[in-house]
Amino acid sequence: MIVSKSIKDSVAVIGMGCTQFGELWDKSATDLMIEAVQETLGVVPALELNDLDAYWLGTMGSNSGLPLAKALKTGYKPITRVENMCATGSEAFRASCYAVAAGACDVAMAIGVEKLKDSGTSGLVIPDPIRDGTFSGMTAPALYSMIVPAYCKKYGVTEQEMKEVLTRIAWKNHQNGSKNPRAQFKNCPDKDMIAGSPTVAGQLGVLDCSGVADGAAAAIVVSADRASDYCEHPLYVKALSIATGSGQGTMSPEYDFTTFPEVVESARRAYSQAGISQPGDEIDFAEVHDCFTPTELVLMEDLGFSERGSGWRDALAGRFDLDGDLPVNPDGGLKSFGHPIGASGLRMLFEVWLQLSNSAGERQISGVSTALTNNLGGQPGECVSFVGIFGSEPG
């Protein structure tokens, strides 16, 4: 068993910013980075740009930190560009936290950005990775659609029942997103429209898929013992965990599409770091990687929010609604907020920042103090999973 060392309550977030997500034809990636950084610094009056010691830039759209250096005129400050598929934003944040916890720098910034809508192509443009010559030739929707029949067969769920579950997940996230002024999709399609949307793959319709977007988000990290010097409501880091799978699942006819082993393992480590034994009771709300509606269903069980085979019933019963026992994706998730790859993990954290400082407006959840983010990259059988846990108080 892999043991993951904890930096619980060693570092804290003291400021965050996030742009509007969507088809932002009038803004460049540079514009988006500047906007996110300006908002972030704007909530920390005691800091100026020159006070930042180092940066971690999460993006698919560059092979170095130079775009951020040019945008901010950082003056030879260290900038590290990181990329870890759709978990890129969380990876940038994780690196900045470890740098501060290790004493390598005092004030670090993580920033994620993507400009996808000007690419001229549909979906995600991803270069061919280094590989051994074998790979699965299926699209992301096709691979994620395989969750549906596998789950139905394993747990005795009918096709109609599953359609109702997936429709409700999409409907719930659009309901939440309609309360979010920064979301890509603020409309509230009704359940009939969602259920009847054109088929993309298997039983997945267009409205079972998250939107590809432009956007940026940023966070400033300092040591926890200095956090209260900068802001009234710091966000304390309780756990950071990444698990990377071996990629064998896509080559195995026995692969179980009803679970992401990488999520299970990253969650196990995160809960161990944070001292959490009953996540369904101890986590107040969560932001998870709902790239497709069946993904969110499986994540509820992999993260321990539902018993195995019961997530579909919990979803239908409203357990994960904004007013439910354990709200999931109160900002609309990838489904409604949008998915600019490098920014998504930090966007999830931005909602945690707002909620735990009682600043989420119409979608504010009362009495929250502990939250989880889950950022998934890749596909069933071949992915990476990040789980972070955060709290409003140390200890």
C-alpha angles and dihedrals in degrees: 000000000000113000115212115203116227131233091183111170092355094112137026140194113242101177141015140181135187133184129221109279121221144071096336100178093163095057132069126211087258091055091050094050092049091048093050093046093047092052091047094051090043092068092050105059092176092064133069129188092262090059092067111099102194143358137215114202118199115199144125089212102076141038096216145022092261097104090060093044090053093046097048100027088229096180104230096319113152113266121181120195113212132186130184104160113260090345090065097111092050090047091055089050093047092052093050091050093051091048092055093042090052092051093242090128138003102217121028133177128209116197131178126193140166135177104196105147094071093055094098093228136090121251124357122339105215124170118232109271127224105276145161095251096269126094141145113263098207128114121247093252090050093051095045091046088065088071089072103062091037092054093045092051095045097048103028096248116157122233090247093050091050091050089055091050095050091044091052093050091053091044092050093051092047090050089054093044091053087067092052117086092197096054122115092224116037096165122105110223111197121241094258091055092048094047092047098046116127115280118254103175133346107327094338118113128195090266091055088066129080120240124254109232150171118243150116139220134183142190136194118219128197135163113287094239090061098040097094089056089068107036143011097234112035119185109232120213111230100171142000121189136169124184122187119198125223092240094236095121096081090055096049123087088203095058112135109227092190094079142035106221089196090059092047091052096044089048092049091054094044093050090049091052093048096042094242119151102165107040094175089061103030100047111078097196140343142214109210138179103264096172086149128011096248088053091063090048093054092043091059088063098037091053092049096247091121135024116255110281093012102083092092092056092047090051092051091046091057097246090141097042121116089261094037130107093267113018114210123200097358090175092057098266124231087311095067107009092051136236120260095169102224094042102044099086092050090045088058089051090048090062090050088051091052096044096047091049091048091243103119096105117202093008096048113141113215123238099008122156106150128050141173133213124198120191117184127194129189127011141293109302094014116053151109124234131201124195122184129180123200138183140194093226135039119246 
